[in-house]
Amino acid sequence: MTQSGAGVDETGRLVRDAAGFLLRRDLGGTYRLVLLRVPVDLVEKRVRVQGFYMGDDIVEADGVAPA
């Protein structure tokens, strides 16, 4: 189980839904992303997300980049 505040560095597919953005993780499962910048050009593409785990499968993303 990931601790709140832990660093996250994951790859997967960036998906948009009605509530915002999700990362479908390569390792399985999803993270809901809290983003300052909306990466519309990366939707439905494989990306690398770096940030901090906030709990309840929510990640505050510092960066989203092509993987």
N, C-alpha and C positions, 0 to 999 in steps of 0.2 A: 504494500500500500504506500502510495506517495504522500509525503508529509507536506502540509501547507507551507509555502515559501520556498520549496525545493526548486532548483533550476530544472527547466525542461528543454530538451533539444531532441526533437522528434521529426520524422518524415512521414508523409502520407498524402492523401488527396484533400484539397481544399474544397469544401462544399458550402453552398449558400442555402439557407432555409429562411422561413418567415421571421425568425428571431435573430438572424445574423449569420455567423460563419461557424462551421465545424471543421475539425481536422479528423478525417478517417485515417487513423493511425495504421502504419505498416505492421505494427505489432499486434493489431486488433483493438477494437473499441474506438471510441470517439472522445475528443475534447471539444467543448464549447470554447470559442476564442473571444477574448476581449481585446479589441484592436483600436488603436488610435487612427490608423490609416486604413482605408477600405481598399483591399487588393483585388479589385474587380478583374484585372487582367490575368490573375492567377487562378480564378475559379475553375474548378474541374480539372486542375493540373496537379502534378506531383510537386509538393513543396517541402521546405524545411522550416519548422517553427521553433524559435527560441524565445523563452520567457520564463515565467514563474507560475507554479501550480498554486491555485487559490483554494482548492478543495472542491468537492462535488463535481469532479471532471471538468473544471473550468480553468483555463490557462490565460493569464494576462500576457499577451504576446508582445515582445520587444521588437521582433522582426519576423517577417514572412518573406521567403525568397525561393526561387526555383530550386528544385533538388537535382 
